[in-house]
Amino acid sequence: MNVEQVGPYLWRIPMDAKPGMRVPGFVVADEALMTQIRTDASLEQLANGATLPGIVKGAFAMPDIHQGYGLPVGGVIATDARDGVVSPGAIGFDINCGVRLLATTLEEADVRPRLPVLVGALYDAIPTGVGAKGGLRVDRKALSAAATGGAGWAVAQGYGLAEDLDHIESRGRIDGAQPDAVSDHAMERGLQQLGTLGSGNHFLEVQVIDEVYDPAWAERLGVHVGQVTVLIHTGSRGFGHQVCTDYLKVSEAALKRYRISVPDRQLACAPADSEEARRYLGAMRSAANFAFANRQVMTHWTREVLARVLGLAPSSVRILYDVAHNIAKEEEHEVNGRRRKLIVHRKGATRAFPDQPVLVPGDMGRYSFLLVGTERAMRETFGSTCHGAGRVMSRTAAVKAARGRRIDEELRERGVVARATGRHALTEEMPEAYKDVKHVVDVVHQFGISRRVARMRPMGVIKG
């Protein structure tokens, strides 16, 4: 793939690199990261994304980019809300996989002596693992209400505080949800998964802030060195996965119906004004709201554990912010000097509007980051930035590389207490399976699409 460097932290795939490209591709990265990026098919996938009808300005990739389904993870594309298309593969299977940061009034010294007990209590309270069940039991009527109301529905049921909603992207609810556009199979999968963490790279992590980069912003957000935080990373579980699976089939059929040609059927799409796209967006928003409700329920249970183990009042555990990763949102952006309504597809990318907190999880052995969005992100990347470290090793390769090792003991030597469900849950997610998230964050900071505020070091983690 022909890629040319056009700035210290920006690379371009020209429109003649692949037949059918309607806009260039752009990658935010430095030379070292670009060397890694070239090792998989992510650049080819980004160029494929640039062929979608109605795409504007460019197909963008963040420095944590890696090969995904259709569009690479770390990809951002925006299509015209009237004349463009909607592509489920450019949003992803785990709809509204996202991250929530809880800030506590505890200091590291308050938690360290009780850390094994705390991690054990969190592991017992929050279901983890593939297909995990045993969360909040709801019926179909309540599930539809959660899919419509999001985090607000959970708060109304007693799972959280009213002020929580002020600190969640879109207040924890996406307008336009249509539970009737969700298949019976997806609803069945969601019935027992509210309040469950899941598997893979999902986690709940007890952390401590060990570095502050921007004291003014840290004070504004109420964080300081030594403060204990909790990071929750999960999404819409089987509910959202099934929504994507269902509508990929619908979108494939739409290609023929609307005479749309794409270089990869994983990027199957439908016109934005079509019935297929409207129903998918309604179902996708339902899954996004499910994910917001899911993280809200886990927040409530986390507060209960902190109260029981450490005597911390629920009001002393506040949501600093909650961001979505895999989602499409209707937004207005300036393109070629005029405001346009767009459907912004973010797949493994975080919205980074000016002064909005941005949460970037790393791996369980190193660190995660708190940033804020910038005006430059609005101009350069449709108000988007990175979402994590990005894998450099497949799960199979990680298990092979960890053969004969005790990842839990290695983490303990780093001061991290880990509990996990499943034989390979820790080995698949071992630190070296990921890029160094500090490198990724340094690039987006230097490029100016988000600004570093603080770094969090893991103390304890539960995984599926």
Rosetta blueprint (number, residue, H / E / L):
1 M L
2 N L
3 V L
4 E E
5 Q E
6 V E
7 G E
8 P L
9 Y L
10 L E
11 W E
12 R E
13 I E
14 P L
15 M H
16 D H
17 A H
18 K L
19 P L
20 G L
21 M L
22 R L
23 V L
24 P L
25 G E
26 F E
27 V E
28 V E
29 A L
30 D L
31 E H
32 A H
33 L H
34 M H
35 T H
36 Q H
37 I H
38 R L
39 T L
40 D L
41 A L
42 S H
43 L H
44 E H
45 Q H
46 L H
47 A H
48 N H
49 G H
50 A L
51 T L
52 L L
53 P L
54 G L
55 I E
56 V L
57 K L
58 G L
59 A E
60 F E
61 A E
62 M E
63 P E
64 D E
65 I E
66 H E
67 Q L
68 G L
69 Y L
70 G L
71 L L
72 P L
73 V E
74 G E
75 G E
76 V E
77 I E
78 A E
79 T E
80 D E
81 A L
82 R L
83 D L
84 G L
85 V E
86 V E
87 S L
88 P H
89 G H
90 A H
91 I L
92 G L
93 F L
94 D L
95 I L
96 N L
97 C L
98 G E
99 V E
100 R E
101 L E
102 L E
103 A E
104 T E
105 T E
106 L E
107 E E
108 E H
109 A H
110 D H
111 V H
112 R H
113 P H
114 R H
115 L H
116 P H
117 V H
118 L H
119 V H
120 G H
121 A H
122 L H
123 Y H
124 D H
125 A H
126 I L
127 P L
128 T L
129 G L
130 V L
131 G L
132 A L
133 K L
134 G L
135 G L
136 L E
137 R L
138 V L
139 D L
140 R H
141 K H
142 A H
143 L H
144 S H
145 A H
146 A H
147 A H
148 T H
149 G H
150 G L
151 A H
152 G H
153 W H
154 A H
155 V H
156 A H
157 Q L
158 G L
159 Y L
160 G L
161 L L
162 A H
163 E H
164 D H
165 L H
166 D H
167 H H
168 I L
169 E H
170 S H
171 R H
172 G H
173 R L
174 I L
175 D L
176 G L
177 A L
178 Q L
179 P H
180 D H
181 A H
182 V L
183 S L
184 D H
185 H H
186 A H
187 M H
188 E H
189 R H
190 G H
191 L L
192 Q L
193 Q L
194 L E
195 G L
196 T L
197 L L
198 G L
199 S L
200 G L
201 N L
202 H L
203 F E
204 L E
205 E E
206 V E
207 Q E
208 V E
209 I E
210 D E
211 E E
212 V E
213 Y L
214 D L
215 P H
216 A H
217 W H
218 A H
219 E H
220 R H
221 L H
222 G L
223 V L
224 H L
225 V L
226 G L
227 Q E
228 V E
229 T E
230 V E
231 L E
232 I E
233 H E
234 T E
235 G L
236 S L
237 R H
238 G H
239 F H
240 G H
241 H H
242 Q H
243 V H
244 C H
245 T H
246 D H
247 Y H
248 L H
249 K H
250 V H
251 S H
252 E H
253 A H
254 A H
255 L H
256 K H
257 R H
258 Y L
259 R L
260 I L
261 S L
262 V L
263 P L
264 D L
265 R H
266 Q H
267 L H
268 A L
269 C L
270 A E
271 P E
272 A L
273 D L
274 S L
275 E H
276 E H
277 A H
278 R H
279 R H
280 Y H
281 L H
282 G H
283 A H
284 M H
285 R H
286 S H
287 A H
288 A H
289 N H
290 F H
291 A H
292 F H
293 A H
294 N H
295 R H
296 Q H
297 V H
298 M H
299 T H
300 H H
301 W H
302 T H
303 R H
304 E H
305 V H
306 L H
307 A H
308 R H
309 V H
310 L H
311 G L
312 L L
313 A L
314 P H
315 S H
316 S H
317 V E
318 R E
319 I E
320 L E
321 Y E
322 D E
323 V E
324 A E
325 H L
326 N L
327 I E
328 A E
329 K E
330 E E
331 E E
332 E E
333 H E
334 E E
335 V E
336 N L
337 G L
338 R E
339 R E
340 R E
341 K E
342 L E
343 I E
344 V E
345 H E
346 R E
347 K E
348 G L
349 A L
350 T E
351 R E
352 A L
353 F L
354 P E
355 D L
356 Q L
357 P E
358 V E
359 L E
360 V E
361 P L
362 G L
363 D L
364 M L
365 G L
366 R L
367 Y L
368 S E
369 F E
370 L E
371 L E
372 V E
373 G E
374 T L
375 E H
376 R H
377 A H
378 M H
379 R H
380 E H
381 T L
382 F L
383 G L
384 S E
385 T E
386 C L
387 H L
388 G L
389 A L
390 G L
391 R E
392 V L
393 M L
394 S L
395 R H
396 T H
397 A H
398 A H
399 V H
400 K H
401 A H
402 A L
403 R L
404 G L
405 R L
406 R L
407 I H
408 D H
409 E H
410 E H
411 L H
412 R H
413 E H
414 R L
415 G L
416 V L
417 V E
418 A E
419 R E
420 A E
421 T L
422 G L
423 R L
424 H L
425 A H
426 L H
427 T H
428 E H
429 E L
430 M L
431 P H
432 E H
433 A H
434 Y E
435 K L
436 D L
437 V H
438 K H
439 H H
440 V H
441 V H
442 D H
443 V H
444 V H
445 H H
446 Q H
447 F H
448 G L
449 I L
450 S E
451 R E
452 R E
453 V E
454 A E
455 R E
456 M E
457 R E
458 P E
459 M E
460 G E
461 V E
462 I E
463 K E
464 G L
